[in-house]
Amino acid sequence: MTITDVAVTVEELRKKYPEPKSERWNAPGDYCVGGALCQEMALVITEASRFPTRPQLAMRLCEVNSALSSHQAAAIATRITRANTAGDFEGAWAWLARGLGES
């Protein structure tokens, strides 16, 4: 089974990761919205998977949604990251849904 064989939905991620945090105010074990996706896909959970960089998140988006170009994935990763940093978790989840091809 490859990583692209795993179907991931925002609904499932929200249930499993219900309390994302901003990177500015995090404690051990916290995660952001993009981190929810990266942790779900990670074999080993690290700080980088809990609060991924934009390029790391864009790479994961491309892995789960092959319809995205790298440019599109980077733009969506930026929107997710900006919304999350601002504490707009609903906005970040909405952008993640777009990145996953749900809307």
Secondary structure as GFF3:
##gff-version 3
##sequence-region A 1 103
A	DSSP	three_ten_helix	3	5	.	.	.	ID=ss1
A	DSSP	alpha_helix	10	16	.	.	.	ID=ss2
A	DSSP	three_ten_helix	23	25	.	.	.	ID=ss3
A	DSSP	alpha_helix	33	41	.	.	.	ID=ss4
A	DSSP	alpha_helix	47	50	.	.	.	ID=ss5
A	DSSP	alpha_helix	54	64	.	.	.	ID=ss6
A	DSSP	alpha_helix	70	85	.	.	.	ID=ss7
A	DSSP	alpha_helix	89	99	.	.	.	ID=ss8
###
